[in-house]
Amino acid sequence: MTLRKGEKAPEVSLKDQNGQLRTSNQLKGKPYVLFFYPKDDTPGCTIEVCEFRDSYDSFKKLGIEVLGVSGDNQASHLSFSNKYKLPYSILCDEGNKLREAFG
């Protein structure tokens, strides 16, 4: 099922690359960007996450949190995040349940 405009977003409750649980409740009332990408350290995905990295200061100035989401595990995310010096969290959606919930 695809999420439609005006529908409530699915609940987020996933660990990030550092093992910290990130939830919708922590973000409640705050604007945030949740972006999905297929796989760590692949050419297209690397471009995408680095574009968010390069624009991160602009998002922060507007008070917007950025969160990446991929089906890779915590170790993969940690390595990827460190390699490209990502200033935001990458959530571990192993099994892609959150991705599917967003359609």
C-alpha positions as CSV (number, residue, x, y, z in Angstrom):
1,M,0.0,0.0,0.0
2,T,1.3,3.5,-0.9
3,L,1.1,6.3,1.6
4,R,-1.2,9.1,0.2
5,K,-1.1,12.8,0.8
6,G,-2.8,13.7,4.1
7,E,-2.5,10.2,5.6
8,K,-0.7,9.7,8.9
9,A,2.8,8.4,8.4
10,P,3.7,5.0,9.8
11,E,5.3,4.8,13.2
12,V,9.1,4.8,13.2
13,S,10.9,2.6,15.7
14,L,14.4,1.5,14.5
15,K,17.9,1.5,15.7
16,D,20.5,3.8,14.0
17,Q,24.1,3.1,13.0
18,N,25.1,3.7,16.6
19,G,22.6,1.3,18.1
20,Q,20.4,4.1,19.4
21,L,16.6,3.6,19.1
22,R,15.0,6.3,17.1
23,T,11.2,6.6,17.3
24,S,8.4,8.8,16.0
25,N,7.7,9.9,19.5
26,Q,11.2,11.5,19.7
27,L,10.4,13.5,16.6
28,K,6.8,14.4,17.5
29,G,6.0,18.0,16.7
30,K,9.3,18.5,14.9
31,P,9.7,18.6,11.1
32,Y,11.9,15.8,9.6
33,V,13.0,14.3,6.4
34,L,12.9,10.5,6.2
35,F,14.5,9.3,3.0
36,F,14.9,5.7,1.8
37,Y,17.7,4.2,-0.2
38,P,18.4,0.6,-1.2
39,K,21.9,-0.2,-0.1
40,D,25.0,1.2,1.6
41,D,28.1,2.1,-0.4
42,T,26.6,1.6,-3.9
43,P,27.1,4.4,-6.5
44,G,23.6,5.9,-6.7
45,C,22.9,5.5,-2.9
46,T,26.2,7.1,-2.0
47,I,25.4,10.1,-4.2
48,E,22.0,10.4,-2.5
49,V,23.2,10.2,1.1
50,C,26.1,12.6,0.3
51,E,23.7,15.1,-1.2
52,F,21.8,15.1,2.1
53,R,25.1,15.4,3.9
54,D,26.1,18.4,1.8
55,S,22.7,20.1,2.5
56,Y,22.5,19.1,6.1
57,D,23.4,22.6,7.5
58,S,20.5,24.1,5.5
59,F,18.1,21.5,7.0
60,K,19.4,22.2,10.5
61,K,19.0,25.9,10.1
62,L,15.3,25.3,9.4
63,G,15.0,23.0,12.4
64,I,14.6,19.9,10.2
65,E,16.0,16.5,11.3
66,V,17.3,14.2,8.5
67,L,17.1,10.5,8.8
68,G,18.2,7.9,6.2
69,V,16.7,4.5,6.0
70,S,18.1,1.3,4.4
71,G,17.7,-2.4,4.9
72,D,21.4,-2.8,5.7
73,N,22.5,-3.8,9.3
74,Q,24.0,-1.6,12.0
75,A,27.7,-2.6,11.2
76,S,27.2,-1.7,7.5
77,H,25.5,1.6,8.4
78,L,28.2,2.5,10.8
79,S,31.0,1.9,8.3
80,F,29.1,3.7,5.6
81,S,28.4,6.7,7.9
82,N,32.0,7.0,9.0
83,K,33.4,6.6,5.5
84,Y,31.3,9.5,4.2
85,K,31.2,11.5,7.4
86,L,27.4,11.6,7.5
87,P,26.1,14.0,10.2
88,Y,22.7,12.4,10.5
89,S,21.4,9.0,11.6
90,I,20.8,6.1,9.3
91,L,18.1,3.7,10.5
92,C,18.4,0.0,10.2
93,D,15.3,-1.3,8.5
94,E,16.3,-4.9,8.2
95,G,13.5,-6.8,6.5
96,N,12.3,-3.4,5.0
97,K,9.2,-3.3,7.1
98,L,9.2,0.5,7.4
99,R,9.9,0.9,3.6
100,E,6.9,-1.3,2.9
101,A,4.7,0.6,5.4
102,F,5.5,3.8,3.4
103,G,4.8,2.0,0.2
